[in-house]
Amino acid sequence: MKVIVPGKFVPERRYVVDILLGEFLGLDYMVEVVPEACDCQIVLPNGNRLVVKDHFFGAFDDGLGYLDAANVPGAVTFVRNDFFPEDDLPVIYGDGRFEVIESGGVRTIVWGADIFASAFFMLTRWEERVVTVRDNHGRFPASEALAVKRGFLHRPIVNEYADALWTMLRHLGLSQERKAHEFSIMPTHDVDTPFFAEPLPRIWRTLDLMITNRRYKAAGKQLSLQALVKSGLRKDPFDNFDFLMGISERFGLRSHFFFMGGGTDADHDGRYSIHDRAVRKLVQHVYSRGHGVGFHPSYSSHGDVAQWERELGELRSMAPCAIISGRQHYLRFSVPETWQTWDDHGLEWDSTCNYAEQAGFRCGVCDSFPVFNVLARKRLALRELPLVFMEQNLLAYQGVTDSCRIMAAVLSLANTVKRRRGVFTLLWHNSAFGARGRQVKDLYGEIIKRISE
């Protein structure tokens, strides 16, 4: 099978072809660059072909000129066709034209939906590079994302594009078999605060902050609980590591715990040192039970590569295993700098891409994929395993505490991933149980059980 691509934006076009045809479908193909070509074409050995009309890259000079907020569309086209797995496929660039042409024994499908440019838009997150609005944590907010504005964040549309390609190629006579995918669950746990009980100086600082903000009742409860935990009269409400590992083991899963190696922001960073004896013992315990240990760069390291490097070095200096994965604290993420930093330091996969205030498919996929640096115009070795759901999407950012509503939201996303045979990556903090510990533990256990069925 041959894929013909035009002579402009070859790195970008090859990247997205490799994702859709190679990574997701697992097909064998060769790419031929034809400078005079206007559209991408997939030519089968039997002579039949699929023409995907160019509705984006052909409008620009080869380079970075397309990186402009004016090129983020204000609307998308929802396309319906019997070839598509869904009855309303969202297309970011292009139109609903679909034509089957028979001529001289050769069948050609001409498709007006530029799924290559559309997939590139979602996978690379170049939208976040050109739209400069940021929230109070310096993050690109969900409210500015095209997927949120046009109502398709809950759909892994790049996987849908791959399925549509597969259906059309089979119709044209493709004899290759598609790569088999199996649904899987990836539980992850950011260790922002491993233990509730803190050293006295940190307790005094927390209490002082609460009193300054006139949170007298909360300060009293904090002091009382610290005393009970320190005296051993109450179990540490944040020490839920054995519980989380036990749930994963019960259902044949492997949890990944991401630890901080430092941090300088007293209000947002972890209240522990990776070299504390109890923390070192915890890291060893997680590893000894066969679960993953990864990196959780601090709030203050975002945008400070030197600090980021120091923190990674501190974690690697005491970890009992290679540190190859992790997630940014507070999901603070910049395109393409964050991915490039992770790639430069030999990390293999990141799982930051989720909007703090809304669960869903930020990159439009429910599988891991190699990332692309839009400024350097190259594919990186680093893979992104997008985070689909974290408990704080609902508990903290939307104020949803009803267990039934949380369960329904998780199951809806998990079932979507199941249909695509993807990876359902979820984040549940060890410190998220709090005063509702038993109730939240029961909820978490039931969530893992239900999505494992």
Secondary structure, DSSP 4 states (H G I P E B T S, - for coil): -EEEEESSSHHHHHHHHIIIIIIIT----EEEEETT--SEEEE-TTS-EEEE--SSGGGS-SSSTT-SGGGS-S--EEE--TTSSSSSEEESSEEEEEEEEEETTEEEEEEEE-HHHHHHHHHH-HHHHH-----TTSPPPGGG-HHHHTT-TTS-HHHHHHHHHHHHHHHTT--SPPPP---EEEEEEEES-S-S---HHHHHHHHHHHHHTT-HHHHHHHHHHHHHHHTTSS--TT--HHHHHHHHHHTT---EEEE------TTTS-SS-TTSHHHHHHHHHHHHTT-EEEE---GGGTT-HHHHHHHHHHHHHH-SS---EE--GGG---TTHHHHHHHHTT--EE---SBTTB-S-TTS-SS-EEEEETTTTEEEEEEE----EEHHHHHTTS----HHHHHHHHHHHHHHHHHHT-EEEEE--TTS-GGGHHHHHHHHHHHHHHHH-
